Every structure is written in structure tokens, then in C-alpha cells.
């Protein structure tokens, strides 16, 4: 439907802008800090859907989001250094943009198939990002075989991740889908140890455990009496 297509295209514009913002933030502030700020989006999305009356939030859900965010802060081992106001502002903008996309898409995807709407979003974001890259003169392609392999694999995996996430939004709602995305940090840390041979400090292990416990607690249903 034209109305859904227009809404999806508008979300695609926001998607392009928040992706541009977070990538710019990575060059201005420490990576871990930028990621931590970005992961404020579940709290922001919860505030949006609750403020607009789209979804009632249980205290268990809000508590799980807060606890998971605290665990993420420990897991990322964020240190107070190299703070740049522009980078922090870009990361907050990215978090808010992602929260808007998640909250609004939850309303759209509830009534229609998530896949074609995701296609409209991704196509619009792709065109706008290409325009931004061309305007900035920063459009650079890989120049080695291994670079092209990484580039292609990352694009395919990101595409499937995006499709899967918005299908999840249509099934379990924007808040729960956003909350479960905190598992990204746990999976990334595990891959860092297995693939890159990185070591985790006890504080980081504690943070990962807190994230896992928060996710499990959020998914448990209270026993009926």
C-alpha cells in the first residue's frame, strides 16, 4: 500500500542518517563509548511506545533494559578518555534515530509482511548513503581480494540481520526485540575471544553475565496464581 511504502521510505531516510551518525562518531570518540551510547536505543524506544500509548510496559521489562545496559557498560570496559562533544552528540543522535525506526516500524509491521517494508527501508537508506558518500568524496571500495571477501560477507550478514530483526519486531514487538539486541555485545565478545584471540577481564565477564541474566529475566513470564 502507498501509505506503508511512504512510511517505510521515511524510516529508510532515518536509517541512513543514524548509520551515518554512528560511523562518524566512531572516528571522534572511543568505539566502546559510541556503542554504549547507541545501545540507549531500547530505553528510548520503550519511552516512545509508552509515551504514545502504543504499548504498555511492565516494570520487569524496564528493569531488564536498565540492568542489561549496566552490564553492557561493564562488558565494553568504557573508560573516561578522549571525549569529544561532537562524537557524543552524533552517537546520541544515532541512538534516537534507531529508537524512532524501531518504535514506528513496530506499528507498521504489525499489520503487514515485514519483508517488503524492510526492502523499502533498505533501498531508501542505500540510495541516501550513496549520495552522502559521493558528496563527501569518501566513497572507497576494497583494493584487495581479502578486502572484497570481507566487504561482501559483511554486507550479506548485515542484510540478513536487518531482515531478521524487523521480522522479530513484527512478532514480539519493538521493546522486546530491542532488548534482545543486547545479546549482540555478548556474541561479539565471544567471537573476539574465539576468532581474534582477545582476552576478557573479570569485570568484562561479569558484565556479560549481567547482560545474559537480564535477557533471561525479561523473557520469563510471571507464574499465574
C-alpha positions as CSV (number, residue, x, y, z in Angstrom):
1,X,0.0,0.0,0.0
2,X,1.2,3.5,-0.8
3,X,0.8,4.7,2.8
4,X,3.0,1.8,4.1
5,X,5.5,2.4,1.3
6,X,5.8,6.1,2.1
7,X,6.2,5.3,5.8
8,X,8.9,2.7,5.1
9,X,10.8,5.1,2.8
10,X,10.7,7.7,5.5
11,X,12.1,5.2,8.0
12,X,14.8,4.5,5.4
13,X,15.9,8.1,5.4
14,X,16.2,8.0,9.2
15,X,18.1,4.7,8.9
16,X,20.6,6.2,6.6
17,X,21.1,9.2,8.9
18,X,21.6,7.2,12.1
19,X,24.0,4.9,10.3
20,X,26.0,7.9,9.0
21,X,26.0,9.5,12.5
22,X,27.3,6.4,14.3
23,X,30.0,5.8,11.8
24,X,31.1,9.4,12.1
25,X,31.0,9.0,15.9
26,X,33.4,6.1,15.7
27,X,36.1,8.5,14.4
28,X,35.6,11.0,17.2
29,X,35.2,9.1,20.4
30,X,36.3,5.6,21.7
31,X,34.5,2.8,19.9
32,X,33.2,1.3,23.1
33,X,31.7,4.6,24.3
34,X,30.0,5.1,20.9
35,X,28.5,1.6,21.1
36,X,27.4,2.1,24.7
37,X,25.6,5.3,23.8
38,X,24.0,3.7,20.7
39,X,22.6,1.0,23.0
40,X,20.5,3.5,24.8
41,X,18.0,2.9,21.9
42,X,16.0,0.2,23.7
43,X,15.3,2.7,26.6
44,X,14.4,5.4,24.1
45,X,12.2,3.1,22.0
46,X,10.4,2.0,25.2
47,X,9.8,5.6,26.2
48,X,8.4,6.4,22.7
49,X,6.0,3.5,22.5
50,X,4.9,4.1,26.1
51,X,4.6,7.9,25.7
52,X,2.4,7.5,22.6
53,X,0.3,4.8,24.2
54,X,1.3,2.1,21.6
55,X,2.3,-0.5,24.2
56,X,2.1,-1.0,28.0
57,X,5.4,-1.7,29.6
58,X,5.8,-4.0,32.6
59,X,8.3,-3.0,35.3
60,X,10.1,-6.2,34.6
61,X,10.9,-5.1,31.0
62,X,12.1,-1.6,32.1
63,X,14.3,-3.1,34.8
64,X,15.7,-5.6,32.4
65,X,16.7,-2.9,29.9
66,X,18.4,-0.9,32.7
67,X,20.3,-3.9,34.1
68,X,21.3,-5.0,30.6
69,X,22.6,-1.6,29.8
70,X,24.7,-1.6,33.1
71,X,26.1,-5.0,32.2
72,X,26.9,-3.7,28.7
73,X,28.9,-0.8,30.2
74,X,31.0,-3.3,32.2
75,X,31.4,-5.6,29.2
76,X,32.7,-2.8,27.0
77,X,35.1,-1.6,29.6
78,X,34.4,2.1,28.8
79,X,37.0,4.5,30.1
80,X,36.6,8.2,30.5
81,X,39.0,9.4,27.9
82,X,39.2,11.2,24.6
83,X,35.7,12.6,25.0
84,X,34.5,14.7,22.1
85,X,31.2,16.6,22.3
86,X,30.5,16.2,18.6
87,X,31.2,12.5,18.7
88,X,28.9,12.0,21.8
89,X,26.2,14.1,20.1
90,X,26.4,12.0,16.9
91,X,26.1,8.8,18.9
92,X,23.1,10.1,20.8
93,X,21.5,11.2,17.5
94,X,22.1,7.7,16.2
95,X,20.5,6.1,19.2
96,X,17.5,8.3,19.0
97,X,17.2,7.7,15.2
98,X,17.3,3.9,15.7
99,X,14.8,4.1,18.5
100,X,12.4,6.0,16.2
101,X,12.8,3.4,13.5
102,X,12.2,0.5,15.9
103,X,9.2,2.1,17.5
104,X,7.4,3.3,14.4
105,X,8.3,0.1,12.4
106,X,6.6,-1.9,15.2
107,X,3.3,-0.1,14.4
108,X,3.8,-0.7,10.6
109,X,4.9,-4.3,10.7
110,X,2.2,-5.3,13.0
111,X,-0.3,-5.3,10.1
112,X,1.8,-6.2,7.1
113,X,4.6,-8.6,6.0
114,X,7.8,-7.2,7.4
115,X,10.0,-8.2,4.4
116,X,8.8,-5.9,1.7
117,X,8.6,-3.0,4.1
118,X,12.2,-3.7,5.1
119,X,13.1,-3.7,1.4
120,X,11.7,-0.2,1.0
121,X,13.6,1.0,4.1
122,X,16.9,-0.6,3.0
123,X,16.6,0.6,-0.6
124,X,15.9,4.2,0.5
125,X,18.8,4.1,3.0
126,X,21.1,2.7,0.4
127,X,20.4,5.5,-2.1
128,X,20.8,8.2,0.5
129,X,24.0,6.8,1.9
130,X,25.5,6.5,-1.6
131,X,24.6,10.2,-2.1
132,X,26.2,11.2,1.2
133,X,29.4,9.2,0.3
134,X,29.5,10.8,-3.1
135,X,29.0,14.3,-1.7
136,X,31.8,13.8,0.9
137,X,34.2,12.2,-1.5
138,X,34.7,9.3,0.9
139,X,33.4,6.5,-1.2
140,X,36.2,3.9,-1.2
141,X,36.0,0.3,-2.3
142,X,38.3,-2.5,-1.2
143,X,41.5,-2.9,-3.2
144,X,42.5,-6.5,-2.2
145,X,40.9,-9.9,-2.6
146,X,40.5,-10.4,1.2
147,X,39.0,-6.9,1.4
148,X,36.3,-7.8,-1.1
149,X,35.6,-11.0,0.7
150,X,35.1,-9.2,4.0
151,X,33.1,-6.4,2.3
152,X,30.8,-8.9,0.6
153,X,30.3,-11.2,3.7
154,X,29.6,-8.2,5.9
155,X,27.0,-6.9,3.5
156,X,25.2,-10.2,3.3
157,X,25.3,-10.8,7.0
158,X,24.1,-7.3,7.8
159,X,21.2,-7.7,5.3
160,X,20.0,-11.0,6.9
161,X,20.4,-9.4,10.4
162,X,18.3,-6.4,9.4
163,X,15.6,-8.6,7.9
164,X,15.6,-10.9,10.9
165,X,15.4,-8.0,13.4
166,X,12.4,-6.4,11.8
167,X,10.6,-9.7,11.4
168,X,11.2,-10.1,15.2
169,X,9.8,-6.6,15.7
170,X,6.6,-7.7,13.9
171,X,6.3,-10.9,16.0
172,X,7.3,-9.8,19.6
173,X,7.1,-6.1,19.4
174,X,9.7,-3.3,19.3
175,X,10.7,-3.2,23.0
176,X,11.4,-6.9,23.4
177,X,13.2,-7.1,20.1
178,X,15.4,-4.2,21.1
179,X,16.1,-5.7,24.5
180,X,17.2,-8.9,23.0
181,X,19.6,-7.0,20.7
182,X,21.8,-6.6,23.8
183,X,22.9,-10.2,23.0
184,X,25.0,-8.6,20.2
185,X,27.6,-7.5,22.8
186,X,27.8,-11.0,24.3
187,X,28.1,-12.6,20.9
188,X,30.7,-10.1,19.7
189,X,32.8,-10.6,22.9
190,X,32.7,-14.4,22.4
191,X,33.7,-14.0,18.7
192,X,36.5,-11.7,19.8
193,X,37.9,-14.4,22.1
194,X,37.4,-17.3,19.6
195,X,38.4,-15.6,16.3
196,X,40.7,-12.8,17.4
197,X,42.3,-14.4,20.5
198,X,41.3,-11.5,22.7
199,X,41.3,-11.8,26.5
200,X,38.4,-10.7,28.7
201,X,38.9,-9.1,32.1
202,X,36.9,-10.3,35.1
203,X,34.9,-7.1,35.0
204,X,34.0,-7.7,31.4
205,X,33.0,-11.3,32.1
206,X,30.8,-10.0,35.0
207,X,29.2,-7.5,32.6
208,X,28.5,-10.2,30.0
209,X,26.9,-12.4,32.8
210,X,24.7,-9.5,33.9
211,X,23.5,-9.0,30.3
212,X,22.6,-12.7,29.9
213,X,20.8,-12.7,33.3
214,X,18.8,-9.6,32.3
215,X,17.8,-11.1,29.0
216,X,16.7,-14.3,30.7
217,X,14.8,-12.4,33.3
218,X,13.0,-10.3,30.7
219,X,11.7,-13.3,28.8
220,X,10.4,-15.2,31.9
221,X,6.7,-14.9,32.4
222,X,5.4,-14.4,36.0
223,X,3.7,-17.5,37.4
224,X,0.0,-17.4,37.4
225,X,-1.6,-17.8,40.8
